[in-house]
Amino acid sequence: MRIQQLSELLDYVATCRREMAQLYSRLHTQADSTRVKLMLEYFKQHELQTAEKLENYIDEAPKKILDTWYKDIVFEDFITLCLKQTMPANMSEDDILELHLELDNKLIGLIEKTALSSASPDTKGALEDLVRVENIQQQRLVHSSIRMDDI
């Protein structure tokens, strides 16, 4: 996928988050383990909340930043990646966490790549802040997942 404007990129990332939520919902119906189902439900809710926060950010961000144009931001078809993702019914909590981190890191990487390509200090700063927030959320999610193991 080729992205030309920052508003397009952020909208696409929000859509990808919603697609991840659908993936977790689909895996939930296939999973055997109650603990894995609990984790998938938690991840699904997390992705829906993250998408909503990103959509709110898009609504509130300065138009000057959202209208920033890019030449060469190309990203894989993340939605197809989610649609093709499968797991066995006996998937483990570690399998789910590994999958989540792989997908999450792809999206964070896209935002980082865009920040590096940004000529405007305002746009670059906004994207770096977004990456920082995404990384903090990822750390919290991992810690919460690890705490689920203690239950």
C-alpha positions in Angstrom: 0.0 0.0 0.0 1.3 3.5 -0.9 0.6 6.2 1.6 0.7 9.9 0.5 -0.7 12.0 3.3 -0.2 11.7 7.0 -4.0 11.7 7.6 -4.1 8.6 5.3 -1.4 6.8 7.3 -3.1 7.4 10.6 -6.4 6.4 9.3 -4.9 3.2 7.9 -3.2 2.4 11.2 -6.5 2.8 13.0 -8.1 0.5 10.4 -5.3 -2.0 11.0 -6.0 -1.9 14.8 -9.6 -2.7 14.1 -8.5 -5.5 11.9 -6.3 -6.9 14.6 -9.4 -6.8 16.9 -11.3 -8.9 14.4 -8.4 -11.3 14.1 -8.4 -11.8 17.9 -12.2 -12.3 17.8 -11.8 -14.9 15.1 -9.0 -16.7 17.0 -11.2 -16.5 20.2 -13.8 -18.7 18.5 -11.1 -21.3 17.5 -9.2 -21.5 20.8 -9.5 -24.4 23.1 -8.0 -22.8 26.3 -10.1 -20.6 28.5 -7.0 -18.6 29.4 -6.1 -18.0 25.8 -9.7 -16.9 25.1 -9.4 -14.5 28.0 -6.2 -13.1 26.6 -7.6 -12.8 23.1 -10.6 -10.9 24.5 -8.3 -8.6 26.4 -6.2 -8.0 23.3 -9.3 -7.4 21.2 -10.6 -4.7 23.6 -7.1 -3.1 23.7 -7.0 -2.8 19.9 -10.5 -1.3 19.7 -9.6 1.3 22.4 -6.3 2.0 20.6 -8.1 2.5 17.3 -10.6 4.8 18.9 -7.9 6.9 20.6 -6.1 7.2 17.3 -9.3 8.3 15.5 -9.8 10.9 18.2 -6.2 12.1 17.7 -6.9 12.4 14.0 -10.0 14.5 14.8 -8.1 16.8 17.1 -4.7 17.1 15.4 -3.7 20.3 13.5 -4.7 20.2 9.9 -1.2 21.4 9.0 0.3 18.2 10.4 -2.4 15.9 8.9 -2.0 17.4 5.5 1.7 16.6 5.4 2.6 14.8 2.1 5.1 12.0 1.6 6.6 10.5 -1.5 7.8 7.0 -0.7 5.9 5.5 2.2 5.0 2.0 1.1 3.6 -0.6 3.6 2.6 -4.2 3.2 -1.1 -5.1 3.0 -1.6 -5.4 6.8 -5.3 -6.2 6.5 -4.6 -9.2 4.3 -1.9 -10.3 6.7 -4.5 -10.4 9.5 -7.1 -12.1 7.3 -4.6 -14.9 6.4 -3.4 -15.4 10.0 -4.2 -18.8 11.5 -3.4 -20.6 14.7 -4.1 -24.1 15.9 -6.9 -24.6 18.4 -4.3 -25.5 21.0 -2.6 -22.1 20.7 -0.8 -21.0 23.8 -0.7 -17.6 25.6 2.9 -17.3 24.4 1.7 -17.9 20.8 -0.8 -15.1 21.1 1.6 -12.7 22.7 4.2 -13.4 20.0 1.6 -12.8 17.3 0.5 -9.6 18.9 4.0 -8.2 19.3 4.8 -9.1 15.7 1.7 -7.2 14.3 2.0 -4.4 16.8 5.7 -3.8 16.0 4.9 -3.6 12.2 2.4 -0.8 12.9 4.8 1.0 15.2 7.6 0.6 12.7 5.4 2.2 10.0 4.9 5.3 12.2 8.6 5.4 13.0 9.5 5.2 9.4 7.2 8.0 8.6 8.6 10.1 11.4 12.1 9.6 10.0 10.8 10.8 6.5 9.2 13.9 7.9 10.8 17.2 6.9 8.7 19.3 9.3 9.9 19.3 12.9 6.3 19.6 14.1 5.2 16.5 12.1 8.2 14.6 13.1 7.7 15.5 16.8 4.0 14.5 16.7 4.8 11.1 15.2 7.7 10.5 17.6 5.2 11.3 20.4 2.8 8.8 18.9 5.5 6.1 18.7 6.4 6.8 22.4 2.7 6.4 23.4 2.4 3.2 21.3 5.5 1.7 22.9 4.3 2.5 26.4 0.9 0.9 25.6 2.7 -2.2 24.3 4.8 -2.5 27.5 1.7 -2.2 29.6 -0.1 -4.8 27.5 2.8 -7.2 27.9 3.0 -6.6 31.7 -0.8 -7.2 31.9 -0.4 -10.4 29.9 2.4 -11.6 32.2 0.2 -10.9 35.2 -2.5 -13.1 33.7 -0.1 -16.0 34.0 0.1 -15.4 37.7 -3.7 -15.8 38.1 
